[in-house]
């Protein structure tokens, strides 16, 4: 980590601490890391309590299956969208009328927001309309930290999808390595600035 840090405080969503990490690539594309708010810690602790409760109950009934109660899917997607509002000022589309577009950036660009809580890459499906911009967050629920893995034009990320992706009407994942490589292709002027000037 280099010594650039900023504290960003929002009254409704707690505190975010940002580190700009340039240890893995050139200064032109630093990865931004942030601490998740205390409400997320409470959510994870509640999930852990549910997991521990059912683990014990299942043992009492003779089952040794270990259910993980992974935080993913719609919940993680919603957390990612909320983070996009707080970090980048995205105005979410409350109608959800346009598949593939979650909101609009302060400069008017349409934005797709994706997030993972499992360390996987983003998943895409062919849509009639593509967003102009993509934000992809990786959330570490054990360390209560997140990273902005991709911040750039969506078409830059989609270049790493196989050609048949557009021919089939099915979801396709991108690997973590591919999305990081795509982020390296983003020019600095193409990135959305963080609100608060970090």
N, C-alpha and C positions, 0 to 999 in steps of 0.2 A: 504494500500500500504506500502511496505517496502521501504527503502531509496535507492534502486538501480535504477539509471536512466542513460540512454545513449542517446546522440544525434548522429544521423546518417544522414549525408548530402550527397546527390547525385546530381550532377549538373543538370540532366535533369528532375528529378522527385521531386524536393523540399526537404523538411525536414520531417523526421519521428522522433517523440519522443517516447521512449519506457519506459514503467513502467513494472516491474515484480511484479505481484500480487500474494502473497502467503497467503492471508487472507482466502481463501476458501478451501484450501487443504494443505497437507503436503508439506514441502520444495522440495520434490523430483519431483513434477509436477507443477511448477509455471505456471500461465497463463500470457502470455505476451500481454500487451495492447499497442497500438500505435495510434498517432494522424494521421488522414488522411491529405494528402497534400492539399495545397491551391487550386489546380486545381479541387479537388473534391468539395470543398466548393463552387467554382464558378459554377460547374455543378448543385449542389443542389439548389443554388440560382436561376439559370436559370430555373430549373424544377419548383420551387415555383412560379416564375413569370408566366410561362405558365399555371400552375394550377390556379393562381389567375385571370389571364386574362379570361380563359374559364369559371371559376366559375361566374365571373361577366357577361360574354356574355350569359351564360345559364340562369341566372336570368332574364336578359333582354328579353329572349325568353320564360319566364314562367316556366322554369325547375328548380326544387329544388334538382335534383340529384347531389350529391357531388362526383366528380371523384377525386381519390387520386393521380393519376400519379405516382404510386409507382415505385421507381428505383429497378428493379429486372430483372431476366432473363439473357439474353446474356450480357447486359451492366455490371451488377454486377459480372457475371462470368469473364468478361474481366478485370474488376478492380481487382478481386481476383488474376487472373493470373499475372497481372502487379505487384501486391504487392508481390507475391511469388518470382518474379525475384529480386526485390529490397531487400526484407528481407532475403531470403534464397539462392539467387544466382541460381535459377532454370533456366535452358536453355530450353525455350519453343520449342515444335515441331511445326515448321511453316507449315508443310504439313497437320497436323491433320489427318494423315493416320491411326493412331491407336486409335480407340474408347476406352475411358477409361484411356488413358495416355495423359497428357498434356505436359510433359516435363521430363527433367532429372536433378537430383541434381548434385552438384559438385563432389560427391563421386560415381556417376554412377547409383544411384538408380532411377528407373522410378517413376514418381510422378503424382498423380491425384490432381487437385486443385479445391476446391469448396468454394463458398462464399454465404452468405445471407445478404440481406439488410433489412429483415423483422423480424429477430429474430427466424426464423424457423430453424430446423435442415437440414442437407444435404439430397439430394435426390439421390438415386442410381438406376441404371438399370443393369440387367444382361448383361455382356459383355464377349466375348470369352477370352479376355486377361485382367487381372487386374494389376493395378499399384502396385509396391512394397510399395509405401509410399503415404500417404494422408495428405494434408494440408487443413484445413477448417477454414475459416475466418468469423467472424461475424462483419459486418460493421454497425455502428450506424450513420446514416446520419443526425441526429438531433444534436448530440454532436460532430460530426466529429472525431470519434474515432473508432478504430477497435480492435479486439481481435483475437489472435491465439487460437481457441477453441480446435483444434485437430492437433497434430503433431506426427504422428507415422505410423506404418505399417497399410496399408489399411485393411489387414485381421483382425486386432484387432478391428477395427470399425465394419466390416461386421459381426462379431460374434453376434452383437445385432440385425441383421436383422432376420425376421422370416424365418423358413426353406423353406416355399413355395416361397420365393423370387426368388430362383434359378430355380424353376419349371415354373414360369410364365415369359413371356417376357414383363414386364411392370415396370414402375418406381415405386419405393417405398420410402417414406420419413422415416428418422430416427428422433426421437424427439430431441429437444435440451438437454433434460436430458440424453438420451441414448448416444449422442455423447460426452457429458462431462464425463459420466461414463466410456466410452471407453478410453478417454484420460487418465483417472486415471490408467488404466491398462497398459499404455505404460511405458516401462523401460527407464531410462534416456539415456542409450547408443543407444536406438532405434530412438531417436529424431534427426531431422536434425538441425545442429547448424545454428544460424543466422550468416550471413556474417557481419563482423565487430566485432565479438566476444562478442555480448551482452549476 
